[in-house]
Amino acid sequence: MKAALSANYLDKLDRIQVPTLILAPAYERLIGKNAARQLVEGIPDATEVILPNTGHMFRFTHPVTYANTIREFLQVHLVGDLSTV
């Protein structure tokens, strides 16, 4: 457990070579706003989307916004039309 809490991979983020979606809540109090910023700055092809009116558990409190944001990202970066999914 100690190793998991002290691990730091920020210097390896530039190895990620695929489009990456970073979802961040507008009102992050648990992790802090800097966490998403570090990912965006470290991953070469990262896209950050800040979800309005959300907190840390946005996947559960705003599932439609969460799903639609992922769908839009995938349409642009991966497969095209996902309107039937």
PDB file with SEQRES, HELIX, SHEET and CRYST1 records, atoms N, CA, C and O in Angstrom:
SEQRES   1 A   85  MET LYS ALA ALA LEU SER ALA ASN TYR LEU ASP LYS LEU          
SEQRES   2 A   85  ASP ARG ILE GLN VAL PRO THR LEU ILE LEU ALA PRO ALA          
SEQRES   3 A   85  TYR GLU ARG LEU ILE GLY LYS ASN ALA ALA ARG GLN LEU          
SEQRES   4 A   85  VAL GLU GLY ILE PRO ASP ALA THR GLU VAL ILE LEU PRO          
SEQRES   5 A   85  ASN THR GLY HIS MET PHE ARG PHE THR HIS PRO VAL THR          
SEQRES   6 A   85  TYR ALA ASN THR ILE ARG GLU PHE LEU GLN VAL HIS LEU          
SEQRES   7 A   85  VAL GLY ASP LEU SER THR VAL                                  
HELIX    1 AA1 LYS A    2  SER A    6  1                                   5    
HELIX    2 AA2 LEU A   10  ARG A   15  5                                   6    
HELIX    3 AA3 LYS A   33  GLY A   42  1                                  10    
HELIX    4 AA4 PHE A   58  THR A   61  1                                   4    
HELIX    5 AA5 PRO A   63  LEU A   74  1                                  12    
HELIX    6 AA6 GLN A   75  VAL A   79  3                                   5    
SHEET    1 AA1 2 THR A  20  PRO A  25  0                                        
SHEET    2 AA1 2 ALA A  46  LEU A  51  1                                        
CRYST1    1.000    1.000    1.000  90.00  90.00  90.00 P 1           1          
ATOM      1  N   MET A   1       0.824  -1.182   0.000  1.00  0.00           N  
ATOM      2  CA  MET A   1       0.000   0.000   0.000  1.00  0.00           C  
ATOM      3  C   MET A   1       0.876   1.257   0.000  1.00  0.00           C  
ATOM      4  O   MET A   1       0.559   2.226  -0.689  1.00  0.00           O  
ATOM      5  N   LYS A   2       1.943   1.251   0.743  1.00  0.00           N  
ATOM      6  CA  LYS A   2       2.823   2.414   0.814  1.00  0.00           C  
ATOM      7  C   LYS A   2       3.379   2.774  -0.564  1.00  0.00           C  
ATOM      8  O   LYS A   2       3.461   3.948  -0.925  1.00  0.00           O  
ATOM      9  N   ALA A   3       3.757   1.749  -1.326  1.00  0.00           N  
ATOM     10  CA  ALA A   3       4.301   1.994  -2.666  1.00  0.00           C  
ATOM     11  C   ALA A   3       3.253   2.640  -3.569  1.00  0.00           C  
ATOM     12  O   ALA A   3       3.577   3.534  -4.351  1.00  0.00           O  
ATOM     13  N   ALA A   4       2.009   2.199  -3.468  1.00  0.00           N  
ATOM     14  CA  ALA A   4       0.939   2.760  -4.297  1.00  0.00           C  
ATOM     15  C   ALA A   4       0.703   4.228  -3.971  1.00  0.00           C  
ATOM     16  O   ALA A   4       0.431   5.028  -4.867  1.00  0.00           O  
ATOM     17  N   LEU A   5       0.803   4.580  -2.719  1.00  0.00           N  
ATOM     18  CA  LEU A   5       0.562   5.959  -2.311  1.00  0.00           C  
ATOM     19  C   LEU A   5       1.731   6.884  -2.627  1.00  0.00           C  
ATOM     20  O   LEU A   5       1.549   8.098  -2.727  1.00  0.00           O  
ATOM     21  N   SER A   6       2.913   6.332  -2.784  1.00  0.00           N  
ATOM     22  CA  SER A   6       4.078   7.177  -3.040  1.00  0.00           C  
ATOM     23  C   SER A   6       4.558   7.129  -4.495  1.00  0.00           C  
ATOM     24  O   SER A   6       5.517   7.816  -4.848  1.00  0.00           O  
ATOM     25  N   ALA A   7       3.913   6.338  -5.328  1.00  0.00           N  
ATOM     26  CA  ALA A   7       4.329   6.229  -6.729  1.00  0.00           C  
ATOM     27  C   ALA A   7       4.112   7.556  -7.462  1.00  0.00           C  
ATOM     28  O   ALA A   7       3.122   8.251  -7.232  1.00  0.00           O  
ATOM     29  N   ASN A   8       5.039   7.890  -8.334  1.00  0.00           N  
ATOM     30  CA  ASN A   8       4.942   9.112  -9.115  1.00  0.00           C  
ATOM     31  C   ASN A   8       5.398   8.803 -10.542  1.00  0.00           C  
ATOM     32  O   ASN A   8       6.567   8.501 -10.784  1.00  0.00           O  
ATOM     33  N   TYR A   9       4.463   8.884 -11.469  1.00  0.00           N  
ATOM     34  CA  TYR A   9       4.749   8.553 -12.859  1.00  0.00           C  
ATOM     35  C   TYR A   9       4.697   9.773 -13.777  1.00  0.00           C  
ATOM     36  O   TYR A   9       4.628   9.624 -14.997  1.00  0.00           O  
ATOM     37  N   LEU A  10       4.729  10.952 -13.215  1.00  0.00           N  
ATOM     38  CA  LEU A  10       4.622  12.157 -14.034  1.00  0.00           C  
ATOM     39  C   LEU A  10       5.690  12.236 -15.109  1.00  0.00           C  
ATOM     40  O   LEU A  10       5.423  12.722 -16.208  1.00  0.00           O  
ATOM     41  N   ASP A  11       6.886  11.770 -14.816  1.00  0.00           N  
ATOM     42  CA  ASP A  11       7.967  11.847 -15.799  1.00  0.00           C  
ATOM     43  C   ASP A  11       7.830  10.813 -16.913  1.00  0.00           C  
ATOM     44  O   ASP A  11       8.624  10.812 -17.854  1.00  0.00           O  
ATOM     45  N   LYS A  12       6.846   9.944 -16.820  1.00  0.00           N  
ATOM     46  CA  LYS A  12       6.622   8.927 -17.850  1.00  0.00           C  
ATOM     47  C   LYS A  12       5.375   9.207 -18.700  1.00  0.00           C  
ATOM     48  O   LYS A  12       5.098   8.476 -19.651  1.00  0.00           O  
ATOM     49  N   LEU A  13       4.639  10.240 -18.367  1.00  0.00           N  
ATOM     50  CA  LEU A  13       3.403  10.528 -19.093  1.00  0.00           C  
ATOM     51  C   LEU A  13       3.639  10.788 -20.576  1.00  0.00           C  
ATOM     52  O   LEU A  13       2.766  10.503 -21.397  1.00  0.00           O  
ATOM     53  N   ASP A  14       4.787  11.316 -20.928  1.00  0.00           N  
ATOM     54  CA  ASP A  14       5.053  11.619 -22.337  1.00  0.00           C  
ATOM     55  C   ASP A  14       5.200  10.360 -23.186  1.00  0.00           C  
ATOM     56  O   ASP A  14       5.280  10.451 -24.411  1.00  0.00           O  
ATOM     57  N   ARG A  15       5.234   9.216 -22.569  1.00  0.00           N  
ATOM     58  CA  ARG A  15       5.288   7.947 -23.311  1.00  0.00           C  
ATOM     59  C   ARG A  15       3.926   7.533 -23.861  1.00  0.00           C  
ATOM     60  O   ARG A  15       3.846   6.674 -24.740  1.00  0.00           O  
ATOM     61  N   ILE A  16       2.876   8.128 -23.358  1.00  0.00           N  
ATOM     62  CA  ILE A  16       1.531   7.814 -23.831  1.00  0.00           C  
ATOM     63  C   ILE A  16       1.377   8.411 -25.222  1.00  0.00           C  
ATOM     64  O   ILE A  16       1.475   9.627 -25.394  1.00  0.00           O  
ATOM     65  N   GLN A  17       1.140   7.569 -26.204  1.00  0.00           N  
ATOM     66  CA  GLN A  17       1.142   8.002 -27.601  1.00  0.00           C  
ATOM     67  C   GLN A  17      -0.215   7.824 -28.276  1.00  0.00           C  
ATOM     68  O   GLN A  17      -0.277   7.570 -29.478  1.00  0.00           O  
ATOM     69  N   VAL A  18      -1.285   7.954 -27.526  1.00  0.00           N  
ATOM     70  CA  VAL A  18      -2.637   7.864 -28.078  1.00  0.00           C  
ATOM     71  C   VAL A  18      -3.448   9.061 -27.581  1.00  0.00           C  
ATOM     72  O   VAL A  18      -3.157   9.608 -26.517  1.00  0.00           O  
ATOM     73  N   PRO A  19      -4.455   9.467 -28.338  1.00  0.00           N  
ATOM     74  CA  PRO A  19      -5.326  10.534 -27.841  1.00  0.00           C  
ATOM     75  C   PRO A  19      -5.914  10.120 -26.487  1.00  0.00           C  
ATOM     76  O   PRO A  19      -6.390   8.997 -26.319  1.00  0.00           O  
ATOM     77  N   THR A  20      -5.872  11.032 -25.545  1.00  0.00           N  
ATOM     78  CA  THR A  20      -6.288  10.724 -24.181  1.00  0.00           C  
ATOM     79  C   THR A  20      -7.259  11.780 -23.694  1.00  0.00           C  
ATOM     80  O   THR A  20      -7.002  12.979 -23.801  1.00  0.00           O  
ATOM     81  N   LEU A  21      -8.377  11.319 -23.158  1.00  0.00           N  
ATOM     82  CA  LEU A  21      -9.387  12.221 -22.609  1.00  0.00           C  
ATOM     83  C   LEU A  21      -9.194  12.318 -21.109  1.00  0.00           C  
ATOM     84  O   LEU A  21      -9.185  11.305 -20.409  1.00  0.00           O  
ATOM     85  N   ILE A  22      -9.039  13.537 -20.617  1.00  0.00           N  
ATOM     86  CA  ILE A  22      -8.935  13.798 -19.191  1.00  0.00           C  
ATOM     87  C   ILE A  22     -10.229  14.499 -18.783  1.00  0.00           C  
ATOM     88  O   ILE A  22     -10.463  15.648 -19.160  1.00  0.00           O  
ATOM     89  N   LEU A  23     -11.058  13.812 -18.022  1.00  0.00           N  
ATOM     90  CA  LEU A  23     -12.294  14.406 -17.524  1.00  0.00           C  
ATOM     91  C   LEU A  23     -12.042  14.939 -16.126  1.00  0.00           C  
ATOM     92  O   LEU A  23     -11.486  14.245 -15.274  1.00  0.00           O  
ATOM     93  N   ALA A  24     -12.451  16.164 -15.899  1.00  0.00           N  
ATOM     94  CA  ALA A  24     -12.256  16.784 -14.593  1.00  0.00           C  
ATOM     95  C   ALA A  24     -13.558  17.445 -14.150  1.00  0.00           C  
ATOM     96  O   ALA A  24     -14.242  18.086 -14.949  1.00  0.00           O  
ATOM     97  N   PRO A  25     -13.889  17.287 -12.890  1.00  0.00           N  
ATOM     98  CA  PRO A  25     -15.087  17.959 -12.383  1.00  0.00           C  
ATOM     99  C   PRO A  25     -14.812  19.444 -12.142  1.00  0.00           C  
ATOM    100  O   PRO A  25     -13.683  19.831 -11.841  1.00  0.00           O  
ATOM    101  N   ALA A  26     -15.828  20.253 -12.273  1.00  0.00           N  
ATOM    102  CA  ALA A  26     -15.668  21.687 -12.044  1.00  0.00           C  
ATOM    103  C   ALA A  26     -15.349  21.981 -10.582  1.00  0.00           C  
ATOM    104  O   ALA A  26     -14.645  22.944 -10.279  1.00  0.00           O  
ATOM    105  N   TYR A  27     -15.863  21.161  -9.683  1.00  0.00           N  
ATOM    106  CA  TYR A  27     -15.678  21.398  -8.250  1.00  0.00           C  
ATOM    107  C   TYR A  27     -14.966  20.213  -7.616  1.00  0.00           C  
ATOM    108  O   TYR A  27     -15.565  19.453  -6.855  1.00  0.00           O  
ATOM    109  N   GLU A  28     -13.693  20.060  -7.929  1.00  0.00           N  
ATOM    110  CA  GLU A  28     -12.901  18.955  -7.380  1.00  0.00           C  
ATOM    111  C   GLU A  28     -12.325  19.350  -6.031  1.00  0.00           C  
ATOM    112  O   GLU A  28     -11.540  20.293  -5.934  1.00  0.00           O  
ATOM    113  N   ARG A  29     -12.716  18.631  -4.996  1.00  0.00           N  
ATOM    114  CA  ARG A  29     -12.205  18.927  -3.660  1.00  0.00           C  
ATOM    115  C   ARG A  29     -11.398  17.774  -3.086  1.00  0.00           C  
ATOM    116  O   ARG A  29     -10.607  17.976  -2.164  1.00  0.00           O  
ATOM    117  N   LEU A  30     -11.580  16.582  -3.608  1.00  0.00           N  
ATOM    118  CA  LEU A  30     -10.897  15.416  -3.059  1.00  0.00           C  
ATOM    119  C   LEU A  30      -9.467  15.306  -3.572  1.00  0.00           C  
ATOM    120  O   LEU A  30      -8.537  15.160  -2.779  1.00  0.00           O  
ATOM    121  N   ILE A  31      -9.280  15.375  -4.872  1.00  0.00           N  
ATOM    122  CA  ILE A  31      -7.965  15.195  -5.485  1.00  0.00           C  
ATOM    123  C   ILE A  31      -7.265  16.533  -5.701  1.00  0.00           C  
ATOM    124  O   ILE A  31      -6.052  16.636  -5.521  1.00  0.00           O  
ATOM    125  N   GLY A  32      -8.011  17.536  -6.079  1.00  0.00           N  
ATOM    126  CA  GLY A  32      -7.432  18.845  -6.364  1.00  0.00           C  
ATOM    127  C   GLY A  32      -7.352  19.093  -7.861  1.00  0.00           C  
ATOM    128  O   GLY A  32      -7.166  18.159  -8.642  1.00  0.00           O  
ATOM    129  N   LYS A  33      -7.488  20.320  -8.251  1.00  0.00           N  
ATOM    130  CA  LYS A  33      -7.505  20.693  -9.667  1.00  0.00           C  
ATOM    131  C   LYS A  33      -6.159  20.474 -10.346  1.00  0.00           C  
ATOM    132  O   LYS A  33      -6.108  20.297 -11.563  1.00  0.00           O  
ATOM    133  N   ASN A  34      -5.093  20.484  -9.599  1.00  0.00           N  
ATOM    134  CA  ASN A  34      -3.765  20.350 -10.187  1.00  0.00           C  
ATOM    135  C   ASN A  34      -3.531  18.962 -10.788  1.00  0.00           C  
ATOM    136  O   ASN A  34      -2.721  18.823 -11.705  1.00  0.00           O  
ATOM    137  N   ALA A  35      -4.215  17.944 -10.295  1.00  0.00           N  
ATOM    138  CA  ALA A  35      -4.002  16.580 -10.792  1.00  0.00           C  
ATOM    139  C   ALA A  35      -4.326  16.474 -12.285  1.00  0.00           C  
ATOM    140  O   ALA A  35      -3.531  15.935 -13.055  1.00  0.00           O  
ATOM    141  N   ALA A  36      -5.470  16.977 -12.687  1.00  0.00           N  
ATOM    142  CA  ALA A  36      -5.841  16.933 -14.105  1.00  0.00           C  
ATOM    143  C   ALA A  36      -4.881  17.778 -14.935  1.00  0.00           C  
ATOM    144  O   ALA A  36      -4.507  17.380 -16.038  1.00  0.00           O  
ATOM    145  N   ARG A  37      -4.486  18.919 -14.428  1.00  0.00           N  
ATOM    146  CA  ARG A  37      -3.572  19.801 -15.154  1.00  0.00           C  
ATOM    147  C   ARG A  37      -2.235  19.103 -15.404  1.00  0.00           C  
ATOM    148  O   ARG A  37      -1.657  19.249 -16.481  1.00  0.00           O  
ATOM    149  N   GLN A  38      -1.740  18.352 -14.430  1.00  0.00           N  
ATOM    150  CA  GLN A  38      -0.485  17.626 -14.602  1.00  0.00           C  
ATOM    151  C   GLN A  38      -0.610  16.569 -15.697  1.00  0.00           C  
ATOM    152  O   GLN A  38       0.324  16.371 -16.472  1.00  0.00           O  
ATOM    153  N   LEU A  39      -1.749  15.894 -15.766  1.00  0.00           N  
ATOM    154  CA  LEU A  39      -1.963  14.903 -16.817  1.00  0.00           C  
ATOM    155  C   LEU A  39      -2.009  15.565 -18.189  1.00  0.00           C  
ATOM    156  O   LEU A  39      -1.376  15.092 -19.134  1.00  0.00           O  
ATOM    157  N   VAL A  40      -2.750  16.647 -18.294  1.00  0.00           N  
ATOM    158  CA  VAL A  40      -2.882  17.356 -19.577  1.00  0.00           C  
ATOM    159  C   VAL A  40      -1.526  17.874 -20.055  1.00  0.00           C  
ATOM    160  O   VAL A  40      -1.211  17.797 -21.243  1.00  0.00           O  
ATOM    161  N   GLU A  41      -0.747  18.388 -19.149  1.00  0.00           N  
ATOM    162  CA  GLU A  41       0.563  18.923 -19.528  1.00  0.00           C  
ATOM    163  C   GLU A  41       1.567  17.821 -19.839  1.00  0.00           C  
ATOM    164  O   GLU A  41       2.508  18.044 -20.600  1.00  0.00           O  
ATOM    165  N   GLY A  42       1.384  16.638 -19.266  1.00  0.00           N  
ATOM    166  CA  GLY A  42       2.347  15.566 -19.459  1.00  0.00           C  
ATOM    167  C   GLY A  42       2.072  14.634 -20.617  1.00  0.00           C  
ATOM    168  O   GLY A  42       3.001  14.027 -21.149  1.00  0.00           O  
ATOM    169  N   ILE A  43       0.810  14.504 -21.024  1.00  0.00           N  
ATOM    170  CA  ILE A  43       0.432  13.581 -22.098  1.00  0.00           C  
ATOM    171  C   ILE A  43       0.355  14.375 -23.404  1.00  0.00           C  
ATOM    172  O   ILE A  43      -0.413  15.332 -23.496  1.00  0.00           O  
ATOM    173  N   PRO A  44       1.139  13.991 -24.411  1.00  0.00           N  
ATOM    174  CA  PRO A  44       1.232  14.786 -25.640  1.00  0.00           C  
ATOM    175  C   PRO A  44      -0.088  15.091 -26.334  1.00  0.00           C  
ATOM    176  O   PRO A  44      -0.289  16.226 -26.766  1.00  0.00           O  
ATOM    177  N   ASP A  45      -0.981  14.143 -26.459  1.00  0.00           N  
ATOM    178  CA  ASP A  45      -2.231  14.363 -27.194  1.00  0.00           C  
ATOM    179  C   ASP A  45      -3.423  14.273 -26.244  1.00  0.00           C  
ATOM    180  O   ASP A  45      -4.402  13.581 -26.521  1.00  0.00           O  
ATOM    181  N   ALA A  46      -3.324  14.982 -25.122  1.00  0.00           N  
ATOM    182  CA  ALA A  46      -4.395  14.948 -24.128  1.00  0.00           C  
ATOM    183  C   ALA A  46      -5.392  16.067 -24.376  1.00  0.00           C  
ATOM    184  O   ALA A  46      -5.036  17.173 -24.781  1.00  0.00           O  
ATOM    185  N   THR A  47      -6.643  15.745 -24.122  1.00  0.00           N  
ATOM    186  CA  THR A  47      -7.729  16.711 -24.196  1.00  0.00           C  
ATOM    187  C   THR A  47      -8.387  16.755 -22.829  1.00  0.00           C  
ATOM    188  O   THR A  47      -8.790  15.720 -22.300  1.00  0.00           O  
ATOM    189  N   GLU A  48      -8.498  17.940 -22.255  1.00  0.00           N  
ATOM    190  CA  GLU A  48      -9.169  18.081 -20.963  1.00  0.00           C  
ATOM    191  C   GLU A  48     -10.559  18.637 -21.175  1.00  0.00           C  
ATOM    192  O   GLU A  48     -10.750  19.606 -21.910  1.00  0.00           O  
ATOM    193  N   VAL A  49     -11.523  18.016 -20.526  1.00  0.00           N  
ATOM    194  CA  VAL A  49     -12.882  18.525 -20.507  1.00  0.00           C  
ATOM    195  C   VAL A  49     -13.272  18.686 -19.043  1.00  0.00           C  
ATOM    196  O   VAL A  49     -13.256  17.727 -18.271  1.00  0.00           O  
ATOM    197  N   ILE A  50     -13.618  19.900 -18.679  1.00  0.00           N  
ATOM    198  CA  ILE A  50     -14.090  20.166 -17.324  1.00  0.00           C  
ATOM    199  C   ILE A  50     -15.607  20.116 -17.359  1.00  0.00           C  
ATOM    200  O   ILE A  50     -16.258  20.899 -18.050  1.00  0.00           O  
ATOM    201  N   LEU A  51     -16.151  19.185 -16.603  1.00  0.00           N  
ATOM    202  CA  LEU A  51     -17.595  18.984 -16.599  1.00  0.00           C  
ATOM    203  C   LEU A  51     -18.254  19.981 -15.638  1.00  0.00           C  
ATOM    204  O   LEU A  51     -17.965  19.971 -14.441  1.00  0.00           O  
ATOM    205  N   PRO A  52     -19.130  20.836 -16.154  1.00  0.00           N  
ATOM    206  CA  PRO A  52     -19.737  21.877 -15.321  1.00  0.00           C  
ATOM    207  C   PRO A  52     -20.656  21.287 -14.250  1.00  0.00           C  
ATOM    208  O   PRO A  52     -21.270  20.236 -14.437  1.00  0.00           O  
ATOM    209  N   ASN A  53     -20.729  21.986 -13.139  1.00  0.00           N  
ATOM    210  CA  ASN A  53     -21.643  21.629 -12.045  1.00  0.00           C  
ATOM    211  C   ASN A  53     -21.422  20.225 -11.502  1.00  0.00           C  
ATOM    212  O   ASN A  53     -22.373  19.573 -11.070  1.00  0.00           O  
ATOM    213  N   THR A  54     -20.187  19.755 -11.518  1.00  0.00           N  
ATOM    214  CA  THR A  54     -19.908  18.404 -11.040  1.00  0.00           C  
ATOM    215  C   THR A  54     -18.830  18.415  -9.967  1.00  0.00           C  
ATOM    216  O   THR A  54     -18.024  19.340  -9.867  1.00  0.00           O  
ATOM    217  N   GLY A  55     -18.847  17.362  -9.175  1.00  0.00           N  
ATOM    218  CA  GLY A  55     -17.818  17.127  -8.174  1.00  0.00           C  
ATOM    219  C   GLY A  55     -17.102  15.829  -8.499  1.00  0.00           C  
ATOM    220  O   GLY A  55     -17.221  15.298  -9.603  1.00  0.00           O  
ATOM    221  N   HIS A  56     -16.361  15.326  -7.530  1.00  0.00           N  
ATOM    222  CA  HIS A  56     -15.493  14.169  -7.737  1.00  0.00           C  
ATOM    223  C   HIS A  56     -16.229  12.927  -8.262  1.00  0.00           C  
ATOM    224  O   HIS A  56     -15.653  12.164  -9.039  1.00  0.00           O  
ATOM    225  N   MET A  57     -17.446  12.715  -7.869  1.00  0.00           N  
ATOM    226  CA  MET A  57     -18.185  11.501  -8.253  1.00  0.00           C  
ATOM    227  C   MET A  57     -19.079  11.717  -9.474  1.00  0.00           C  
ATOM    228  O   MET A  57     -20.166  11.143  -9.551  1.00  0.00           O  
ATOM    229  N   PHE A  58     -18.637  12.534 -10.422  1.00  0.00           N  
ATOM    230  CA  PHE A  58     -19.470  12.909 -11.571  1.00  0.00           C  
ATOM    231  C   PHE A  58     -19.951  11.720 -12.383  1.00  0.00           C  
ATOM    232  O   PHE A  58     -21.003  11.800 -13.016  1.00  0.00           O  
ATOM    233  N   ARG A  59     -19.215  10.625 -12.385  1.00  0.00           N  
ATOM    234  CA  ARG A  59     -19.647   9.447 -13.150  1.00  0.00           C  
ATOM    235  C   ARG A  59     -20.995   8.937 -12.660  1.00  0.00           C  
ATOM    236  O   ARG A  59     -21.776   8.371 -13.425  1.00  0.00           O  
ATOM    237  N   PHE A  60     -21.251   9.143 -11.393  1.00  0.00           N  
ATOM    238  CA  PHE A  60     -22.494   8.659 -10.791  1.00  0.00           C  
ATOM    239  C   PHE A  60     -23.555   9.741 -10.685  1.00  0.00           C  
ATOM    240  O   PHE A  60     -24.745   9.457 -10.819  1.00  0.00           O  
ATOM    241  N   THR A  61     -23.138  10.976 -10.445  1.00  0.00           N  
ATOM    242  CA  THR A  61     -24.111  12.053 -10.275  1.00  0.00           C  
ATOM    243  C   THR A  61     -24.556  12.671 -11.597  1.00  0.00           C  
ATOM    244  O   THR A  61     -25.634  13.260 -11.677  1.00  0.00           O  
ATOM    245  N   HIS A  62     -23.733  12.538 -12.627  1.00  0.00           N  
ATOM    246  CA  HIS A  62     -24.036  13.099 -13.948  1.00  0.00           C  
ATOM    247  C   HIS A  62     -23.705  12.070 -15.043  1.00  0.00           C  
ATOM    248  O   HIS A  62     -22.874  12.343 -15.909  1.00  0.00           O  
ATOM    249  N   PRO A  63     -24.340  10.903 -15.013  1.00  0.00           N  
ATOM    250  CA  PRO A  63     -23.962   9.842 -15.955  1.00  0.00           C  
ATOM    251  C   PRO A  63     -24.202  10.191 -17.422  1.00  0.00           C  
ATOM    252  O   PRO A  63     -23.453   9.738 -18.287  1.00  0.00           O  
ATOM    253  N   VAL A  64     -25.208  10.971 -17.714  1.00  0.00           N  
ATOM    254  CA  VAL A  64     -25.489  11.325 -19.111  1.00  0.00           C  
ATOM    255  C   VAL A  64     -24.419  12.269 -19.637  1.00  0.00           C  
ATOM    256  O   VAL A  64     -23.925  12.090 -20.750  1.00  0.00           O  
ATOM    257  N   THR A  65     -24.061  13.264 -18.852  1.00  0.00           N  
ATOM    258  CA  THR A  65     -22.990  14.188 -19.245  1.00  0.00           C  
ATOM    259  C   THR A  65     -21.681  13.431 -19.430  1.00  0.00           C  
ATOM    260  O   THR A  65     -20.948  13.658 -20.392  1.00  0.00           O  
ATOM    261  N   TYR A  66     -21.404  12.542 -18.508  1.00  0.00           N  
ATOM    262  CA  TYR A  66     -20.194  11.718 -18.555  1.00  0.00           C  
ATOM    263  C   TYR A  66     -20.161  10.888 -19.840  1.00  0.00           C  
ATOM    264  O   TYR A  66     -19.168  10.899 -20.567  1.00  0.00           O  
ATOM    265  N   ALA A  67     -21.247  10.175 -20.110  1.00  0.00           N  
ATOM    266  CA  ALA A  67     -21.310   9.309 -21.293  1.00  0.00           C  
ATOM    267  C   ALA A  67     -21.237  10.114 -22.589  1.00  0.00           C  
ATOM    268  O   ALA A  67     -20.537   9.724 -23.523  1.00  0.00           O  
ATOM    269  N   ASN A  68     -21.943  11.216 -22.648  1.00  0.00           N  
ATOM    270  CA  ASN A  68     -21.938  12.034 -23.865  1.00  0.00           C  
ATOM    271  C   ASN A  68     -20.556  12.628 -24.144  1.00  0.00           C  
ATOM    272  O   ASN A  68     -20.145  12.732 -25.299  1.00  0.00           O  
ATOM    273  N   THR A  69     -19.854  13.011 -23.103  1.00  0.00           N  
ATOM    274  CA  THR A  69     -18.515  13.571 -23.279  1.00  0.00           C  
ATOM    275  C   THR A  69     -17.563  12.523 -23.832  1.00  0.00           C  
ATOM    276  O   THR A  69     -16.759  12.812 -24.717  1.00  0.00           O  
ATOM    277  N   ILE A  70     -17.654  11.322 -23.316  1.00  0.00           N  
ATOM    278  CA  ILE A  70     -16.816  10.236 -23.830  1.00  0.00           C  
ATOM    279  C   ILE A  70     -17.194   9.908 -25.269  1.00  0.00           C  
ATOM    280  O   ILE A  70     -16.315   9.698 -26.105  1.00  0.00           O  
ATOM    281  N   ARG A  71     -18.475   9.861 -25.563  1.00  0.00           N  
ATOM    282  CA  ARG A  71     -18.940   9.571 -26.920  1.00  0.00           C  
ATOM    283  C   ARG A  71     -18.401  10.607 -27.911  1.00  0.00           C  
ATOM    284  O   ARG A  71     -17.920  10.253 -28.987  1.00  0.00           O  
ATOM    285  N   GLU A  72     -18.483  11.874 -27.544  1.00  0.00           N  
ATOM    286  CA  GLU A  72     -17.992  12.939 -28.423  1.00  0.00           C  
ATOM    287  C   GLU A  72     -16.488  12.804 -28.670  1.00  0.00           C  
ATOM    288  O   GLU A  72     -16.022  12.985 -29.795  1.00  0.00           O  
ATOM    289  N   PHE A  73     -15.743  12.492 -27.635  1.00  0.00           N  
ATOM    290  CA  PHE A  73     -14.298  12.310 -27.776  1.00  0.00           C  
ATOM    291  C   PHE A  73     -14.000  11.149 -28.718  1.00  0.00           C  
ATOM    292  O   PHE A  73     -13.145  11.267 -29.596  1.00  0.00           O  
ATOM    293  N   LEU A  74     -14.691  10.042 -28.543  1.00  0.00           N  
ATOM    294  CA  LEU A  74     -14.466   8.880 -29.389  1.00  0.00           C  
ATOM    295  C   LEU A  74     -14.850   9.144 -30.837  1.00  0.00           C  
ATOM    296  O   LEU A  74     -14.189   8.658 -31.754  1.00  0.00           O  
ATOM    297  N   GLN A  75     -15.911   9.910 -31.047  1.00  0.00           N  
ATOM    298  CA  GLN A  75     -16.303  10.243 -32.416  1.00  0.00           C  
ATOM    299  C   GLN A  75     -15.205  11.021 -33.128  1.00  0.00           C  
ATOM    300  O   GLN A  75     -14.955  10.803 -34.314  1.00  0.00           O  
ATOM    301  N   VAL A  76     -14.565  11.907 -32.427  1.00  0.00           N  
ATOM    302  CA  VAL A  76     -13.505  12.730 -33.028  1.00  0.00           C  
ATOM    303  C   VAL A  76     -12.216  11.939 -33.196  1.00  0.00           C  
ATOM    304  O   VAL A  76     -11.544  12.053 -34.222  1.00  0.00           O  
ATOM    305  N   HIS A  77     -11.868  11.140 -32.197  1.00  0.00           N  
ATOM    306  CA  HIS A  77     -10.536  10.540 -32.159  1.00  0.00           C  
ATOM    307  C   HIS A  77     -10.458   9.068 -32.547  1.00  0.00           C  
ATOM    308  O   HIS A  77      -9.364   8.534 -32.728  1.00  0.00           O  
ATOM    309  N   LEU A  78     -11.603   8.411 -32.676  1.00  0.00           N  
ATOM    310  CA  LEU A  78     -11.506   6.981 -32.862  1.00  0.00           C  
ATOM    311  C   LEU A  78     -12.361   6.426 -33.982  1.00  0.00           C  
ATOM    312  O   LEU A  78     -11.823   5.912 -34.963  1.00  0.00           O  
ATOM    313  N   VAL A  79     -13.662   6.512 -33.866  1.00  0.00           N  
ATOM    314  CA  VAL A  79     -14.489   5.703 -34.755  1.00  0.00           C  
ATOM    315  C   VAL A  79     -15.495   6.464 -35.614  1.00  0.00           C  
ATOM    316  O   VAL A  79     -16.091   5.853 -36.501  1.00  0.00           O  
ATOM    317  N   GLY A  80     -15.710   7.711 -35.413  1.00  0.00           N  
ATOM    318  CA  GLY A  80     -16.690   8.393 -36.211  1.00  0.00           C  
ATOM    319  C   GLY A  80     -18.055   8.420 -35.540  1.00  0.00           C  
ATOM    320  O   GLY A  80     -18.157   8.757 -34.360  1.00  0.00           O  
ATOM    321  N   ASP A  81     -19.094   8.073 -36.268  1.00  0.00           N  
ATOM    322  CA  ASP A  81     -20.467   8.216 -35.792  1.00  0.00           C  
ATOM    323  C   ASP A  81     -20.822   7.165 -34.753  1.00  0.00           C  
ATOM    324  O   ASP A  81     -20.800   5.967 -35.038  1.00  0.00           O  
ATOM    325  N   LEU A  82     -21.147   7.614 -33.549  1.00  0.00           N  
ATOM    326  CA  LEU A  82     -21.597   6.724 -32.476  1.00  0.00           C  
ATOM    327  C   LEU A  82     -23.030   7.040 -32.083  1.00  0.00           C  
ATOM    328  O   LEU A  82     -23.445   6.730 -30.967  1.00  0.00           O  
ATOM    329  N   SER A  83     -23.785   7.644 -32.970  1.00  0.00           N  
ATOM    330  CA  SER A  83     -25.126   8.104 -32.611  1.00  0.00           C  
ATOM    331  C   SER A  83     -26.078   6.966 -32.252  1.00  0.00           C  
ATOM    332  O   SER A  83     -27.081   7.196 -31.577  1.00  0.00           O  
ATOM    333  N   THR A  84     -25.786   5.760 -32.688  1.00  0.00           N  
ATOM    334  CA  THR A  84     -26.679   4.654 -32.368  1.00  0.00           C  
ATOM    335  C   THR A  84     -26.248   3.904 -31.115  1.00  0.00           C  
ATOM    336  O   THR A  84     -26.922   2.959 -30.706  1.00  0.00           O  
ATOM    337  N   VAL A  85     -25.156   4.299 -30.506  1.00  0.00           N  
ATOM    338  CA  VAL A  85     -24.672   3.617 -29.308  1.00  0.00           C  
ATOM    339  C   VAL A  85     -25.294   4.200 -28.081  1.00  0.00           C  
ATOM    340  O   VAL A  85     -25.007   3.753 -26.971  1.00  0.00           O  
TER     341      VAL A  85                                                      
END                                                                             
